[in-house]
């Protein structure tokens, strides 16, 4: 089945019908380019439906299948981004490690920076949506990462405000004293 045939089959269909059709296609023995195209279409649909974990899994499928290290790093990084958006930080770390493991020193630093920025953007999005507890988890995660002193101070200030708003007095005073610890 060619890309144009796949497109024709999807026209006018709902997202879940498209997902079903594309998932069935993945079970067939497709040429690599077609399989990659199907995975990319699934990622697009999953992201549009906020099915982020499924989209991340498709990124991993592509990353495993491609040959070029640069492409593998790209899709593992995308996988990490999607897991961050889904709140799956451990899985995001695993994807980040896979991406970093493929690169040279400058690529590793770039990937780390990109993923750190994904965390920051997601925390800010949660703050705007008034999902403060989710923002706290991300800011706490960021404090565990390798960040600059100025970033650390900025994140601590944001955390202090969020702890205060959430009534997390113990965490507030411990952070104020410089005793950061993730609380359960």
Phi, psi and omega per residue, in radians:
X1 nan 2.278 -3.114
X2 -1.545 2.940 3.130
X3 -1.063 -0.719 -3.133
X4 -1.161 -0.639 3.095
X5 -1.156 -0.668 3.108
X6 -1.125 -0.795 3.111
X7 -1.004 -0.793 3.133
X8 -1.062 -0.696 -3.120
X9 -1.183 -0.421 -3.084
X10 -1.607 -0.294 -3.077
X11 -1.028 2.256 3.070
X12 1.386 0.032 -3.120
X13 -1.621 2.687 3.055
X14 -1.323 2.874 -3.079
X15 -1.036 -0.722 -3.087
X16 -1.256 -0.539 3.045
X17 -1.204 -0.706 3.092
X18 -1.074 -0.779 3.136
X19 -1.048 -0.787 3.137
X20 -1.070 -0.820 -3.112
X21 -1.104 -0.812 -3.113
X22 -1.184 -0.637 3.107
X23 -1.131 -0.678 3.079
X24 -1.129 -0.669 3.115
X25 -1.087 -0.630 -3.136
X26 -1.121 -0.400 3.124
X27 -1.322 -0.307 3.137
X28 -1.447 2.864 3.106
X29 -1.495 1.527 -3.065
X30 -1.680 2.668 2.985
X31 -1.085 2.691 -3.050
X32 -0.957 -0.835 -3.106
X33 -1.027 -0.699 -3.134
X34 -1.211 -0.735 3.120
X35 -1.077 -0.748 3.122
X36 -1.095 -0.745 3.122
X37 -1.055 -0.772 3.134
X38 -1.089 -0.764 3.118
X39 -1.090 -0.743 3.131
X40 -1.118 -0.685 3.076
X41 -1.111 -0.718 3.117
X42 -1.118 -0.730 3.104
X43 -1.030 -0.794 -3.138
X44 -1.024 -0.800 -3.127
X45 -1.197 -0.803 3.139
X46 -1.035 -0.767 3.119
X47 -1.098 -0.743 3.128
X48 -1.084 -0.540 3.132
X49 -1.643 0.075 -3.118
X50 1.088 0.557 3.067
X51 -1.696 1.209 -2.920
X52 -1.204 -0.632 3.140
X53 -1.156 -0.710 3.097
X54 -1.134 -0.689 3.099
X55 -1.112 -0.722 3.128
X56 -1.099 -0.696 3.121
X57 -1.101 -0.644 3.094
X58 -1.164 -0.624 3.081
X59 -1.075 -0.702 3.119
X60 -1.146 -0.696 3.108
X61 -1.014 -0.799 3.137
X62 -1.149 -0.780 -3.108
X63 -1.031 -0.678 3.119
X64 -1.195 -0.654 -3.035
X65 -1.361 -0.572 -3.081
X66 -1.281 2.749 -3.080
X67 -1.680 -0.756 -3.050
X68 -1.182 2.295 3.125
X69 -1.043 -0.645 -3.121
X70 -1.089 -0.690 3.106
X71 -1.218 -0.709 3.104
X72 -1.018 -0.815 3.128
X73 -1.059 -0.709 -3.135
X74 -1.050 -0.814 -3.077
X75 -1.344 -0.567 3.038
X76 -1.168 -0.645 3.095
X77 -1.144 -0.734 3.091
X78 -1.102 -0.693 3.096
X79 -1.039 -0.785 3.113
X80 -1.063 -0.778 3.124
X81 -0.999 -0.798 -3.110
X82 -1.166 -0.674 3.087
X83 -1.155 -0.614 3.079
X84 -1.091 -0.813 3.129
X85 -1.072 -0.552 -3.140
X86 -1.458 -0.103 -3.133
X87 1.411 0.265 -3.133
X88 -1.718 1.345 -2.994
X89 -1.213 -0.633 3.126
X90 -1.120 -0.756 3.121
X91 -1.190 -0.595 3.075
X92 -1.119 -0.713 3.102
X93 -1.102 -0.692 3.122
X94 -1.113 -0.754 3.116
X95 -1.131 -0.710 3.115
X96 -1.076 -0.753 3.130
X97 -1.084 -0.663 3.107
X98 -1.131 -0.753 -3.139
X99 -1.147 -0.803 -3.115
X100 -1.133 -0.623 -3.135
X101 -1.111 -0.307 -3.111
X102 -1.645 -0.254 -2.988
X103 -1.771 2.915 3.005
X104 -1.436 -3.079 -3.038
X105 -1.023 -0.810 -3.109
X106 -1.225 -0.627 3.098
X107 -1.162 -0.690 3.116
X108 -1.066 -0.791 3.125
X109 -1.104 -0.707 3.138
X110 -1.123 -0.772 3.128
X111 -1.093 -0.775 3.128
X112 -1.045 -0.775 3.124
X113 -1.078 -0.796 -3.127
X114 -1.042 -0.801 -3.097
X115 -1.209 -0.654 3.060
X116 -1.043 -0.726 3.108
X117 -1.156 -0.620 3.057
X118 -1.032 -0.785 3.127
X119 -1.048 -0.814 -3.122
X120 -1.064 -0.801 -3.136
X121 -1.083 -0.705 -3.128
X122 -1.181 -0.700 3.109
X123 -1.086 -0.750 3.124
X124 -1.127 -0.677 3.102
X125 -1.099 -0.736 3.100
X126 -1.097 -0.692 3.115
X127 -1.091 -0.758 3.131
X128 -1.100 -0.610 3.140
X129 -1.456 0.047 -3.088
X130 1.051 0.551 3.062
X131 -1.722 1.205 -2.967
X132 -1.120 -0.688 -3.126
X133 -1.101 -0.644 3.091
X134 -1.191 -0.710 3.113
X135 -1.084 -0.705 3.124
X136 -1.023 -0.813 -3.129
X137 -1.013 -0.712 -3.128
X138 -1.234 -0.753 3.124
X139 -1.109 -0.671 3.070
X140 -1.112 -0.692 3.087
X141 -1.087 -0.749 3.131
X142 -1.069 -0.649 3.122
X143 -1.139 -0.413 3.102
X144 -1.437 -0.245 -3.102
X145 -1.526 2.973 3.089
X146 -1.399 1.803 -3.115
X147 -2.319 2.829 3.137
X148 -1.268 2.850 3.127
X149 -1.088 -0.671 -3.137
X150 -1.182 -0.688 3.080
X151 -1.110 -0.731 -3.134
X152 -1.044 -0.787 3.139
X153 -1.132 -0.718 3.120
X154 -1.081 -0.763 -3.124
X155 -1.184 -0.702 3.102
X156 -1.053 -0.724 3.118
X157 -1.077 -0.765 3.118
X158 -1.114 -0.730 3.135
X159 -1.117 -0.726 3.126
X160 -1.024 -0.781 3.122
X161 -1.097 -0.740 -3.126
X162 -1.195 -0.747 3.085
X163 -1.002 -0.747 -3.140
X164 -1.092 -0.798 -3.127
X165 -1.145 -0.569 -3.117
X166 -1.541 -0.070 3.137
X167 1.294 0.423 3.118
X168 -1.573 1.363 -3.010
X169 -1.164 -0.799 -3.116
X170 -1.038 -0.821 3.136
X171 -1.112 -0.694 3.142
X172 -1.029 -0.908 -3.082
X173 -1.211 -0.626 3.096
X174 -1.132 -0.726 3.109
X175 -1.177 -0.661 3.120
X176 -1.073 -0.663 3.114
X177 -1.361 -0.157 -3.122
X178 1.585 0.253 3.132
X179 -1.829 1.326 -3.121
X180 -1.349 2.362 3.078
X181 -2.735 2.369 3.122
X182 -1.340 2.227 -3.119
X183 -1.751 2.543 3.092
X184 -1.708 nan nan
